[in-house]
Amino acid sequence: MKNKKNKTLTAEFSERIMLAVTEVNGCEVCSYAHTKIALEKGLSNKEIQMLLSGNVERVSPDEVVAIAFSQHYADTKGNPTRDSWNRLVDVYGTTKALEILTSIRTIMLGNVYGIPLGAFRSRLKGKLIKESNLLYEISMILSIFIFLPISFIHSLISSLLRTPVIQFKKA
């Protein structure tokens, strides 16, 4: 929450990060929601489609490192390499890198719930997702009521104990 208050990222930059992460994770619900938000923030349809296809070749040079890190973070399921984190910090500084990480983790959490929600909605329309099942969908959707308060407590304790903000992929 502290990192989000810094407001060193523009809303457009944050949406680009969220679209890039959502593309890696394949969350239909989040893709829809963040496409709508991105359009409202002024991103072009072409830019949104580019990000949702995983293409970063036309991303602004000022943002390409963050977008690439975002994709890497999602692809490694939250275990980026130390080198990739160091590059992010070198380019943006610690404060902005932490805010980028906040945007990434926010959408990753959204994807955790959006994916089963999307599968459940598809199920209601008669389109089953073969990688999913009803028990998984319902338990994930309901688990937010248990895990959200726990995550806030965990965050508070981690902050008090000054635990590292990021873990790295083992070499």
Backbone torsions as a table, in degrees:
resi	resn	phi	psi	omega
1	MET	NA	-38.4	178.9
2	LYS	-60.8	-41.3	-178.4
3	ASN	-65.0	-37.3	-179.9
4	LYS	-66.7	-31.6	-179.8
5	LYS	-69.0	-22.0	-179.3
6	ASN	-62.8	-30.2	178.0
7	LYS	51.7	40.7	175.4
8	THR	-85.2	-14.3	176.5
9	LEU	-98.7	137.2	172.9
10	THR	-73.6	160.4	177.6
11	ALA	-61.2	-36.1	-179.9
12	GLU	-66.0	-43.6	179.8
13	PHE	-62.4	-44.6	178.7
14	SER	-60.7	-41.2	178.7
15	GLU	-66.0	-36.7	176.9
16	ARG	-61.4	-42.8	177.6
17	ILE	-61.2	-46.8	-177.6
18	MET	-64.1	-39.5	177.3
19	LEU	-65.4	-40.0	-179.8
20	ALA	-64.4	-43.3	179.7
21	VAL	-67.7	-43.8	180.0
22	THR	-60.4	-37.0	177.6
23	GLU	-61.3	-44.3	-179.3
24	VAL	-64.3	-43.9	-176.1
25	ASN	-80.4	-18.0	176.3
26	GLY	71.7	37.8	-179.7
27	CYS	-91.0	108.7	-179.2
28	GLU	-63.4	-41.3	-178.7
29	VAL	-64.5	-46.1	-179.0
30	CYS	-70.7	-35.7	177.0
31	SER	-59.0	-45.1	179.5
32	TYR	-63.1	-50.7	-176.2
33	ALA	-63.7	-44.3	-176.5
34	HIS	-78.6	-22.0	171.2
35	THR	-65.6	-44.5	178.6
36	LYS	-61.4	-46.4	179.9
37	ILE	-63.9	-43.7	-179.2
38	ALA	-61.4	-41.1	176.9
39	LEU	-62.3	-42.1	178.7
40	GLU	-65.2	-28.8	179.4
41	LYS	-84.3	-4.2	175.6
42	GLY	102.0	3.9	175.9
43	LEU	-69.9	144.3	-179.8
44	SER	-77.9	155.8	176.8
45	ASN	-57.7	-40.4	-179.4
46	LYS	-62.9	-43.9	179.6
47	GLU	-65.0	-40.7	178.9
48	ILE	-63.2	-46.8	179.1
49	GLN	-61.4	-39.0	178.2
50	MET	-60.6	-48.3	-179.5
51	LEU	-65.2	-39.1	-179.8
52	LEU	-73.8	-9.6	175.7
53	SER	-102.0	0.7	178.4
54	GLY	84.3	7.3	-177.1
55	ASN	-88.4	123.9	-179.4
56	VAL	-115.8	7.7	-174.3
57	GLU	-64.3	-24.4	-179.3
58	ARG	-108.4	13.2	176.3
59	VAL	-71.4	143.6	178.3
60	SER	-52.7	136.5	178.1
61	PRO	-56.0	-27.8	178.4
62	ASP	-70.8	-18.8	-174.7
63	GLU	-117.3	-8.7	-171.9
64	VAL	-62.4	-37.3	179.6
65	VAL	-64.7	-42.3	179.6
66	ALA	-65.8	-41.4	179.8
67	ILE	-66.1	-43.7	178.8
68	ALA	-63.4	-42.2	177.3
69	PHE	-62.6	-41.4	179.9
70	SER	-59.1	-45.9	178.4
71	GLN	-63.3	-43.3	179.1
72	HIS	-62.3	-44.0	180.0
73	TYR	-60.1	-45.4	179.7
74	ALA	-67.7	-41.9	-178.1
75	ASP	-63.7	-32.8	179.3
76	THR	-92.9	9.6	179.2
77	LYS	55.0	44.1	175.6
78	GLY	85.5	15.8	178.7
79	ASN	-124.8	69.3	-177.4
80	PRO	-72.0	167.0	174.9
81	THR	-77.1	153.8	177.6
82	ARG	-62.1	-38.7	179.8
83	ASP	-61.0	-41.0	-179.4
84	SER	-66.4	-39.7	177.6
85	TRP	-65.1	-45.4	179.9
86	ASN	-60.1	-39.0	177.5
87	ARG	-63.2	-43.0	178.6
88	LEU	-59.9	-46.4	179.6
89	VAL	-65.3	-40.4	178.4
90	ASP	-60.3	-40.9	-176.6
91	VAL	-77.1	-42.3	-171.1
92	TYR	-110.0	-13.1	-173.1
93	GLY	85.6	160.9	-174.6
94	THR	-63.7	-44.8	-176.6
95	THR	-60.2	-49.9	-178.4
96	LYS	-69.2	-36.8	177.6
97	ALA	-61.5	-40.0	177.9
98	LEU	-67.0	-35.4	177.1
99	GLU	-69.6	-37.1	174.4
100	ILE	-61.0	-44.8	177.6
101	LEU	-60.2	-38.3	177.3
102	THR	-61.3	-44.5	178.2
103	SER	-63.1	-41.2	179.5
104	ILE	-62.5	-48.9	-177.4
105	ARG	-67.5	-32.2	177.7
106	THR	-62.1	-47.5	-178.9
107	ILE	-72.6	-32.0	176.9
108	MET	-61.8	-42.3	177.2
109	LEU	-64.0	-42.8	176.5
110	GLY	-59.7	-40.2	179.1
111	ASN	-64.7	-36.1	179.5
112	VAL	-57.5	-38.0	-179.8
113	TYR	-94.5	-29.0	-178.7
114	GLY	-69.6	-35.5	-179.2
115	ILE	-63.7	-51.7	177.3
116	PRO	-67.1	-31.4	176.7
117	LEU	-64.3	-42.8	177.3
118	GLY	-63.2	-40.7	178.2
119	ALA	-65.3	-39.0	178.9
120	PHE	-66.0	-42.8	177.6
121	ARG	-62.7	-40.1	177.1
122	SER	-63.8	-40.3	178.6
123	ARG	-59.5	-42.6	179.8
124	LEU	-64.5	-25.8	177.6
125	LYS	-88.7	1.4	178.8
126	GLY	87.4	9.5	178.8
127	LYS	-109.8	101.9	-178.5
128	LEU	-80.5	140.8	174.5
129	ILE	-95.6	116.9	-172.1
130	LYS	-66.3	-21.4	178.2
131	GLU	-83.2	1.6	-174.6
132	SER	-125.4	165.8	172.4
133	ASN	-145.6	161.8	-174.0
134	LEU	-59.8	-43.1	-179.6
135	LEU	-60.2	-44.8	178.4
136	TYR	-60.2	-48.0	-176.8
137	GLU	-60.3	-49.5	-177.9
138	ILE	-67.6	-43.5	-178.8
139	SER	-65.0	-37.8	178.3
140	MET	-68.1	-42.3	-179.6
141	ILE	-63.5	-42.9	-179.1
142	LEU	-76.0	-24.5	-176.7
143	SER	-65.2	-17.7	179.2
144	ILE	-59.9	-31.7	-179.3
145	PHE	-70.1	-22.7	177.7
146	ILE	-92.5	-49.3	-170.3
147	PHE	-79.7	-25.7	179.3
148	LEU	-64.4	-49.9	176.5
149	PRO	-62.2	-37.8	178.4
150	ILE	-63.6	-40.1	-179.4
151	SER	-66.3	-35.9	176.2
152	PHE	-65.1	-42.2	177.9
153	ILE	-64.5	-44.0	177.9
154	HIS	-59.2	-43.9	179.4
155	SER	-61.7	-43.5	179.2
156	LEU	-62.6	-47.3	-180.0
157	ILE	-64.6	-43.2	178.6
158	SER	-60.5	-39.7	178.3
159	SER	-65.5	-43.9	179.3
160	LEU	-64.5	-36.6	-179.1
161	LEU	-87.8	-3.3	179.7
162	ARG	54.1	45.0	177.2
163	THR	-71.7	155.6	-180.0
164	PRO	-57.7	142.1	-176.2
165	VAL	-76.0	-25.2	-174.1
166	ILE	-139.2	140.8	175.5
167	GLN	-105.7	152.5	-177.6
168	PHE	-116.2	152.4	177.3
169	LYS	-61.1	133.9	177.5
170	LYS	-72.1	136.0	-178.0
171	ALA	-75.4	NA	NA
